[in-house]
Amino acid sequence: MDGGKFDQEPVTEEQLLAQGYRKYQGEGIDIYYNKDICAHIGNCVRGNSEIFEVGRRPWIIPDNGSVAIASYIVDTCPSGALKYVIKK
């Protein structure tokens, strides 16, 4: 799944926030999470526990890894609960 798109179109912050996603801001990438969609498969936590750590608050810290790694891990989310917007 492409975590940067909805229906093959790039996602925007406005779309994600309107659909109930919560924003986790980073320097080069913002990661968005929607708890109501999450299937709790765990690809994110297994993918990089520095970025995604369930027992921590905030549980997502985008700057704890590279933009490439963060976007790759979000792309492995099968439910679409994770999305991202890469900053220019």
C-alpha positions in Angstrom: 0.0 0.0 0.0 1.3 3.5 -0.8 1.2 5.4 2.4 1.6 8.7 0.5 -1.6 8.3 -1.6 -5.4 7.8 -1.5 -6.7 6.2 -4.7 -3.4 6.9 -6.6 -3.5 10.6 -5.7 -1.1 12.2 -3.2 -2.6 12.7 0.2 -2.8 16.1 1.9 -2.7 17.0 5.5 -6.2 18.4 5.2 -7.6 15.1 3.8 -5.9 13.1 6.5 -7.0 15.3 9.4 -10.6 15.4 8.1 -10.6 11.6 8.0 -9.6 11.3 11.7 -5.8 10.8 11.3 -3.5 12.2 14.0 -0.4 14.0 12.9 3.1 13.1 14.1 5.4 15.9 12.9 9.0 15.4 11.7 11.7 17.4 10.0 11.4 15.7 6.6 8.3 13.7 6.9 5.0 13.9 8.8 3.4 10.5 9.7 -0.3 10.3 10.2 -2.2 7.5 12.2 -5.8 6.6 12.4 -6.5 4.3 15.3 -10.0 3.5 14.0 -8.5 1.8 10.9 -5.6 0.1 12.5 -5.6 -3.7 12.3 -2.7 -4.0 14.8 -0.6 -6.2 12.5 2.6 -4.6 13.9 4.6 -4.1 10.7 5.4 -0.6 11.9 6.8 -1.6 15.3 8.7 -4.6 13.8 9.9 -2.4 11.0 11.6 0.2 13.2 11.1 0.4 16.9 13.0 3.7 17.1 10.2 5.4 15.0 7.3 3.3 16.2 7.1 2.3 19.9 3.7 1.5 21.3 4.7 2.0 25.0 6.1 5.5 24.5 4.3 8.9 24.2 4.3 10.0 21.5 4.4 6.5 20.1 5.5 7.8 16.6 8.7 9.9 16.3 9.4 10.4 12.6 12.8 11.9 13.2 14.1 8.8 14.9 14.8 7.4 11.4 15.4 8.5 7.8 12.6 9.7 5.6 13.3 6.7 3.3 13.0 4.2 6.1 9.9 5.9 7.6 8.0 6.0 4.3 9.0 2.4 3.5 7.6 1.2 6.8 4.4 3.2 6.4 4.0 1.6 3.0 4.0 -1.8 4.6 0.9 -1.0 6.7 -1.8 -3.3 5.2 -4.8 -1.4 6.7 -4.0 2.1 5.6 -4.0 3.3 9.2 -0.6 4.9 8.6 0.0 7.6 5.9 2.7 10.1 5.3 3.4 13.5 3.7 7.1 14.1 2.7 8.1 17.7 3.1 10.0 19.4 0.2 
